[in-house]
Amino acid sequence: MKILIAYFTQTGNTEKVARAIYEEVLSQGHAAHLKSVADTASDSLNAYDLVFLGSACHSADLAEPVKKILASITKSPSFKMAGFATHATVKPEGEERERELYKKWAGKCAESFERISQEKGIELLGYFSCQGAPSPPIEAFIHSAVIPDAEEWEAYISEVRKHPNEEDMKQAREFARAVLSQS
């Protein structure tokens, strides 16, 4: 198969996940290209059998450059797609508070991939997300608007700054294998 891994990143988190997916795709013997979304035209996507499209999470949703490329895809393209995103919120597993925070601050990413895939007639083969260390301005925003409690903040920030880590990369490679097995 001919596979594209395209991503948008500002802090490098999403690029790390994209590279792990790219390396896994290559290790499975597929022809692959790794590109930033800025270097990817939507009309070039039909040259691929499968597109992994990655985004940083912005305002609880996909970043604008990714939404723009998704919006410009013609109906019923020939490629299949898998989405991935990095976010600076908590993981969606766990206590009710964590699930609520994730849904509020990163939950629209998966929903956008689903919605656009349905609208455009794209076969969506899966979605992956993991935490990524926030930039200093995002840290400040999260601390002031989302997690103002000092004790909760310390637990959160000490954990999120470690991501994406090797376990996240392992899970990204497993995601890539699972998607490839469906193609």
Buried (B, 14 or more C-beta within 10 A) or exposed (E): BEBBBBBBBEBEBBBBBBBBBBBBBBEBEBEBBBBBBEEBEBEBBEEBBBBBBBBBBBEBBBBEBBBEBBEEBEEEBEBBBBBBBBBBBBBBEEEEEBBEBBBEBBBBBBBBBEEBBEEBEBEBBBBBBBBBBBBEEBBEEBBEEBBEEEEEBEEBBEEBEEBBEEEBBEBBBEBBBEBBEEE
